[in-house]
Every structure is written in C-alpha cells, then in structure tokens.
Amino acid sequence: MALVGFVSEAQRIEAAMATIRKELGVRPWGAATTLGAGADKRKHRMSAAGRRHIAAAQRKRWKAFHAAQAAPKRNLSPAAKAKLVANLAKARAAKAAKASPATTA
C-alpha cells in the first residue's frame, strides 16, 4: 500500500510540475520549437566568400605559427659559441681526470 501511495504522490507532483512548465512556457524534452508569426525560420548560411576569407585568415595564422616554430631558438655569436665549447672541453677533462685516478706514487 505504501508503494501505491508513493506512486500517486509522484503523479500528483508530475502534474503540478507540468502545469508550472506550461505557465512558464518551458517546452518538454524533444518538442519542436514554436516560433512567432514573423520569425525567420531559415538557418544562417555562410557565403562562399566568407568561408574563403576565414580560410585565408586561418592559413595566415598557421603560416606564422610554423614560421615561429622553425626559427632557431638561440642565435649565438661565434665568440659565445667558442666560450661554451671551451667550458665543455674543460668540464669533460675534469670528469675524465676524476674518473681515472692519477697513478702518482
């Protein structure tokens, strides 16, 4: 009996919600839209010229993006590069000296 009471209560609540939705103008799920008499029912279609314009702008953005990606990350002067090479050689020599202990007795 309790289940019957809950079902009738749920039906009463659903009916109340339906009347409130109707008053508010909320459509039930999947219902078709009802437009006013003067409403334009056509979808907006982009013109071919508009699509070409957008495509050209996107190609321009991608071209700039790829140009920035292809650019070298650092531009070292020859003097700076020589300094880095000298420091690397010095570090390698120090590591080699540390790895093989000197045989001084």
C-alpha positions in Angstrom: 0.0 0.0 0.0 2.9 2.3 0.7 4.1 1.9 -2.8 0.7 2.8 -4.2 0.7 5.9 -2.1 4.1 7.0 -3.3 3.2 6.4 -7.0 0.1 8.6 -6.6 2.1 11.2 -4.9 4.7 11.2 -7.7 1.9 11.5 -10.3 0.4 14.5 -8.4 3.9 16.2 -8.3 4.5 15.5 -12.0 1.1 17.0 -12.9 1.9 20.1 -10.8 5.3 20.4 -12.5 3.7 20.1 -15.9 1.3 23.0 -15.2 4.1 25.2 -13.9 6.2 24.4 -17.0 3.2 25.2 -19.2 2.8 28.6 -17.4 6.5 29.4 -17.8 6.5 28.3 -21.5 9.1 25.6 -21.0 8.9 23.0 -23.7 9.1 19.3 -22.8 12.2 17.4 -24.0 12.4 16.9 -27.7 9.4 19.2 -28.6 9.6 21.3 -31.7 10.1 25.0 -31.3 7.1 27.2 -32.0 8.3 30.5 -33.4 6.2 33.6 -33.7 4.4 34.5 -36.9 7.1 36.9 -38.2 10.1 34.8 -37.1 12.6 33.8 -39.7 12.8 30.0 -39.8 15.8 29.8 -42.1 19.2 28.9 -40.8 22.1 31.4 -41.4 24.3 30.1 -44.1 27.8 31.5 -44.6 28.6 32.7 -48.1 31.4 31.1 -50.1 33.3 34.4 -49.9 33.0 34.4 -46.1 34.4 30.9 -45.9 37.3 31.8 -48.2 38.0 34.8 -46.1 38.1 32.8 -42.9 40.2 30.0 -44.5 42.7 32.6 -45.7 43.0 34.1 -42.3 43.5 30.6 -40.7 46.2 29.8 -43.3 47.9 33.1 -42.4 47.8 32.2 -38.7 49.2 28.7 -39.3 51.9 30.1 -41.5 53.1 32.5 -38.8 52.9 29.7 -36.2 55.0 27.3 -38.2 57.5 30.1 -39.1 57.9 30.8 -35.4 58.4 27.0 -34.7 61.1 26.7 -37.4 63.1 29.6 -36.1 66.2 28.7 -34.2 65.8 29.0 -30.5 69.2 30.7 -29.8 71.4 32.9 -32.0 74.9 32.6 -30.6 77.8 34.8 -31.7 80.9 32.9 -32.7 82.7 34.2 -29.6 79.9 32.9 -27.3 79.9 29.6 -29.0 83.7 29.3 -28.6 83.3 30.1 -25.0 80.7 27.3 -24.5 82.9 24.8 -26.4 85.9 25.7 -24.2 83.8 25.3 -21.0 82.5 21.9 -22.2 86.0 20.7 -23.0 87.2 21.9 -19.6 84.3 20.0 -17.9 85.0 16.9 -19.8 88.7 17.0 -18.9 87.8 17.4 -15.2 85.4 14.5 -15.4 88.0 12.3 -17.1 90.6 13.2 -14.6 88.2 12.4 -11.7 87.2 9.0 -13.3 90.7 7.8 -13.8 92.8 8.4 -10.6 96.3 9.6 -11.2 98.9 6.9 -10.7 101.4 9.0 -8.7 103.3 7.1 -6.1 
